[in-house]
Amino acid sequence: MGDDLLSLRNYIAGVEVEPKRGTWFEVFNPADGSIVALAARSGAEDASEAVAAACDSFQRGVWAHLPERARATVLLEISRRIRERREYLARTESTDSGKPLADAEADIDEAAYLFEYYAGWVTKLGGEIPPVGPHAMSLVLREPVGVVVCITPWNYPMLMAAQKIAPALAAGCSVIVKPAEQTPMATLELARIATAAGLPDGVLNVVHGYGMEVGEALVDSPLVDMVSFTGSLEVGRRIQQRAAHTVKKVTLELGGKSPNIVFADADLEAAIRGSCFGVFWNQGEVCSAGSRVFVHRAVWQDFLDGVGGYVNQLRIGHPLEAGTTMGPLVSKEHWDRVHRYVEVGLNEGARPIFEGRLPDDPRLQHGYYLAPIVFSDVTAEMTIMREEIFGPVMSIIPFDSDADAVQWANDTPYGLAAAIWTRDIGRALNTAKAVRAGTVWINDSQPAPSESPWGGYRQSGNGRELGRQGLEEFLETKHIYVNLKA
Ligand code: NAD
């Protein structure tokens, strides 16, 4: 491995360790295609070492058996230290993922808040004493699930890691994180921060590498009690199948093909802005991207005009440059994938009506920039309407009745999120109830407050993150029965 590059080692039992086989992989900056780091290309041996460290810390109770208020104090300290490192973490995240710096800063702020939010829960987690008659007592306790493997994607590397780690630690679990190979940097820094904040060694471990090489070894381990996964449908399915061998608990946050419905009575300006934000934000690399846009025919032309204006003012450029609103896609492979979808759309007869401008700065010619595109003349059967593209591609279809809008919105195997734009409260709530999705936004798109549950219906996943529900995923329920007659 080169000495001049940043080396991202595994983080096991509070120590940075090299991969056992001595293999590394390159981490790219999507803004210009340069190599920014070498990361440990871990295998099954590294997975075993991390699992052993996590099991050891859990069995010794160095975290799970700490007084609740002591655990809360450590989580608060992690939050404080994330804020202290905000600028470094945000630049790292932006360099790793390609997201504009301001967006990366917002992610870091929310990650810090998540540790604060779940610190509050630690001292408020109680059980129950259900009534079981005068001569007995039932105590229902909430206990940590145990050793948890968290596998994260590359689109919100730090935020997705925090969304899993903060509640898992609040519950008293020991954790092994496998960050996405494209974006390993901030997660490693988070582990260092946690140790500096007082988290005992072995409670939070990080193993870098590819899914097939180290991810599966972690999922397969009989010593792991739970897998919390965020990523694609294909991989989620595979993880669920493999985890079935050891009957471990699995939560899945998968993809989406979220509908965005604009009724004729909507505040059109807000609907245009929100609908465009919903699919172009974060380069369209958002699980809940509102990629299928249904617009009532009465406002169709005005809506299109507004979308054209929005696309024109998008500033695609270097993510660290002030004023950039859209950065590059995360990797060359992902660029190829999204580009292929655009070609498939054209071949299937969709009509491109607006396209953004690529940066002309020669320093960016090796970056993975892709012009945002809006398709009309789209039908529900087209590939671009059915499959998750995960890029800045909007497809628009006009509708005539509320019933059509709902039927088309639900015509997908996914069910992560949906946005509804209308001034009519009855229509808004009726539509919200009729759409099968884990989150429905009314007159907004994309907010995912840390206090409220997040997750998918149908093939968008199992389980929930964020809020109280996100914490409960990391808790087991134990019932103790006492015979008072004895
Ligand atoms: P991905 O499924 O390719 O990879 C996700 C993670 O899984 C990575 O860490 C990867 O290394 C690992 N992995 C890959 N194969 C594995 C295997 N066989 N066993 C174990 N681990 C394996 O997804 P991605 O391309 O990184 O992320 C994009 C996807 O994530 C999109 O589908 C998006 O919708 C989804 N996503 C969902 C949410 C949500 O909250 N529902 C949030 C963000 C992203």
Residues whose N, C-alpha, C, O or C-beta is under 5 A from the ligand:
A	BS01	NAD	I151 T152 P153 W154 K178 P179 A180 E181 G209 Y210 G211 M212 G215 E216 T230 G231 S232 L233 V235 E253 L254 G255 G256 C287 S460
